[in-house]
Amino acid sequence: MPVVVLEQETQDGEKMKEQLNAETPRPGRGDRRAQRSTPNKKKQRGVKRKLGLTTPDLVLLSLLAERPMHGYQANLELERREIRDWAGISRPQVYYSLEKLARAGLIRGLETGEPAAGPERSAFESSAKGRAALAAALEREEWATQRERPAFLTWVALSWQARPGVFEKQIERRREFLEKEVLREKEVLASILEEVGHPYHEAVWMVGFMIEQFQVELEWLKKVVRELPKRGRAQRPDYASGGI
């Protein structure tokens, strides 16, 4: 998923001054250009900079829209929801995103009666600005128009160079892995249904989709095994021009 870019107001300060100084040409032949390009202090106020929202940022905005959480609790909840099965987020990324979103005003801290000691002791919830940013990000076309690049398909493409017997061994490994994943996901689905109380929930749809994908691939593996004795090289290979 590409980084979602938002525009954000910036305040006067040393960082803005450094940026402006870096963009201003050195004295000399570019003096007049420098005078024209250097804004005054009034123009500096309200200058917009771009804020990139990553997948971890968006996942946290969604989670904290449900209820306020500490960083540690957010990590535990994401692990409970098997986050790494559907989004690439590490524990350090959670804390980094919390700090980033708080600086941007997309989440806000809550009083907990405990001494402040960073994300571990600070509870956060999504702000109205954060929920609006998440809603805008979910409208992007890229969510629905990208293709996955499964590692196993990459292996299949290269497998003609494998040593004798390796293809069959890897196919069997894949079959065993998929069968275990189907069983695991069915257990997850049962627990989700118990928690949400009905089958019309995004978590139910997601896990059901994964189960069906695994089952379709298992049937495809059976087909590959049946056709393997007939495997052959391309009869009319074609290559890009401009070769040796």
Disulfide bonds with the S-S distance in Angstrom:
none
